[in-house]
Amino acid sequence: MSKYWSDRVHRLTPYLPGEQPKLPGLVKLNTNENPYSPSPKVLEALRGELGAGLRLYPDPNSERLKTTIAELFGLAGDQVFVGNGSDEVLAHAFQALLKHDRPLLFPDITYSFYPVYCGLYDIDYRTVALDDDMAIRVEDYRPPNGGIVLANPNAPTGRLLDLAAIERLLANNLDAAVVIDEAYVDFGGESAAPLVRRYPNLLVIQTLSKSRSLAGLRVGYALGQAHLIEALERIKGSFNSYPLDRLAAAGAVAALLDRDYFEHTRQQVMATREWLREALQQRGFRVIPSAANFLFARHPDHDAAELARFLRERHIIVRHFRLPRIDQFLRITVGQDEECRALVRALDQL
């Protein structure tokens, strides 16, 4: 019955999230979820919100959460925006800051939601090729543009740009907004948030889904100077006045305040990542340097699709992208130690 669809719907190619299979004894290493539970303080905060207050709308501005984030980064409250996961925050940024006459620039291999947003919002874009080592060269982003969006660390490669490179990018593009998507930055990178005060064109976006183990609550936020945040607030106020419910806001505050638990679990993930990287390299894999909670790897003697199928038969799920330049790579989420050992044992059967 697609005759009822608008023309826009016919032209869309939606984003396909990682599979969420329900298999017994599954080792799930395909969606970059944190392998560790949320902070116990998060669970306590959620329980505290379960009551008669749920009949009331949440705070439309999520003031307590914004204040917590602002204090964490040494910013003012009007330099913080919050939304229903970083995907929603990104969507608002695409509409508010990145839709112009000149094309938007982003890498040819990156988060595949970026071209989806461009299709949804009729944004002209150009992709910029990664180099042969799957790295972003900021010098390639000098052409006149209507904005730039980069994932840092990049996904699905995991490669990191240092702050000096980000600052060169900002200085070279002062007439356009530059969005740095830092979904994975806590696993080995340095946030560009300290540059917010000096660069009026910088918007930093982060999520609590990865390093705070809150993918199920859907909380994301943006950091930028007040004029950028106001643009996002205008879009939000024209779309959904209550993007964060009471549970999400309370859980997010508790997660951000529990710095000890955050530090402990992220260090565990990084340690396991390095163990897994060495184990894969010992078995002949080429592994891209990663500052994220996943590894991007290929094997010269085994087809990636066949490897993914082989692992799936053993109830181990990894992500395979059937896309140019990366169709021989697997993206492997860093799980708990035993999950990663199970992956290696399965590979040893080859």
HELIX and SHEET records of a PDB file:
HELIX    1   1 SER A    2  TYR A    4  5                                   3    
HELIX    2   2 ASP A    7  ARG A   11  1                                   5    
HELIX    3   3 PRO A   40  GLU A   49  1                                  10    
HELIX    4   4 ALA A   52  ARG A   55  5                                   4    
HELIX    5   5 GLU A   63  PHE A   73  1                                  11    
HELIX    6   6 GLY A   77  GLN A   79  5                                   3    
HELIX    7   7 GLY A   85  LEU A   97  1                                  13    
HELIX    8   8 PHE A  113  TYR A  121  1                                   9    
HELIX    9   9 VAL A  138  TYR A  141  5                                   4    
HELIX   10  10 LEU A  163  ASN A  172  1                                  10    
HELIX   11  11 VAL A  185  PHE A  187  5                                   3    
HELIX   12  12 ALA A  193  LEU A  195  5                                   3    
HELIX   13  13 ALA A  226  GLY A  237  1                                  12    
HELIX   14  14 ARG A  246  LEU A  257  1                                  12    
HELIX   15  15 ARG A  259  GLN A  282  1                                  24    
HELIX   16  16 ALA A  304  GLU A  313  1                                  10    
HELIX   17  17 ASP A  337  ASP A  348  1                                  12    
SHEET    1   A 5 VAL A  27  LEU A  29  0                                        
SHEET    2   A 5 ILE A 316  HIS A 320  1                                        
SHEET    3   A 5 LEU A 330  THR A 333 -1                                        
SHEET    4   A 5 PHE A 294  ARG A 298 -1                                        
SHEET    5   A 5 ARG A 286  VAL A 287 -1                                        
SHEET    1   B 7 VAL A  80  GLY A  83  0                                        
SHEET    2   B 7 GLY A 220  GLY A 224 -1                                        
SHEET    3   B 7 LEU A 202  THR A 207 -1                                        
SHEET    4   B 7 VAL A 178  ASP A 181  1                                        
SHEET    5   B 7 GLY A 147  ALA A 151  1                                        
SHEET    6   B 7 LEU A 104  PRO A 107  1                                        
SHEET    7   B 7 TYR A 125  VAL A 128  1                                        
END                                                                             
